[in-house]
């Protein structure tokens, strides 16, 4: 059954708009819940890491995923625990968004792959538009990190629990320079996941387009 051009407007819009947002939220979700990632970054900034440091990272990543349980975070003050709870809520919302955006994005991809003759061309432009979005976002954080870091916190958090000094353990574990150090591996993984998707989609699309001729 054929479809009119109007039938492709919404799936195409979803395909282009959700792709970078889905991969962005997916990458954040993957790294934010990985204590090994925290640990490697702390090594990278010269933090005196020990087995106790990794245990703290494990507790924090668990709290960010499952929710904060104060009895497991005795090393931290009440203000730090409240900030971790705020981050947990933020990451939980982002994780839910990544699931639903991923299902919607993949659903539109499947529909277009089987029905839209321009799908392979869309893959090419979708990949370039996603890379362009990442480039703009990356340059913003690389060139204006302090400004972007501050305004991100001001926009996302409605309280001052995130304002911590070096007298707080959470700040010493996760100073601003750690997040600056995280930019390269974050964008590397983001581009890798996006590229992998488009490469696999392109390969599958080529095989499916050849299938009728082979039969």
Secondary structure, DSSP 4 states (H G I P E B T S, - for coil): ----TTHHHHHHHHHHHHHHHHHHHHHHHHHHT-HHHHHHHHHHTT----HHHHHHHHHHHHHHHH---GGG-TTS-HHHHHHHHHHHHHHHHHHHHHHHHHHHHHHHHHHHHHH-TTHHHHHHHHHHHHHHHHHHHHHHHHHSHHHHHHHHHHHH-SSSTT---TTSHHHHHS-HHHHHHHHHHHHHHHHHHHHHHHHHHHHHHHHHHHHHHH-
